[in-house]
Amino acid sequence: MTRSELVDALAHRHSVSRQVAEAVVEGFFAGITRSLQSGARVELRGFGSFSAKHYGAYSGRNPRTGASIEVAPKVLPVFRVGKELKLRLEGKA
């Protein structure tokens, strides 16, 4: 499902305009993003949790040339699936 499909489904299911549904989706994602930027963990019970993982700098290799390169430190989002969602996908809930 794409972001646009999510907006359309939300608008249809709750009988609101597409603009309202888009504002809700945008606000939801913006809230998660702000929390992760501040170092907080976001937990949605029954669905999963988002956190930010910090990776340090390291030496890597350019696969095309084989030259050694330095990879800068980075922060990446991590999603862990919740137990209830796992059970639903397995058809056990």
Long-range contacts (C-beta under 8 A, 24 or more apart in sequence): 36-77, 44-82, 45-82, 45-84, 46-82, 46-84, 46-85, 47-81, 47-82, 47-84, 47-85, 48-79, 48-80, 48-81, 48-82, 48-85, 49-79, 49-80, 49-82, 50-77, 50-78, 50-79, 51-77, 51-78, 51-80, 52-76, 52-77, 52-78, 53-77, 53-78
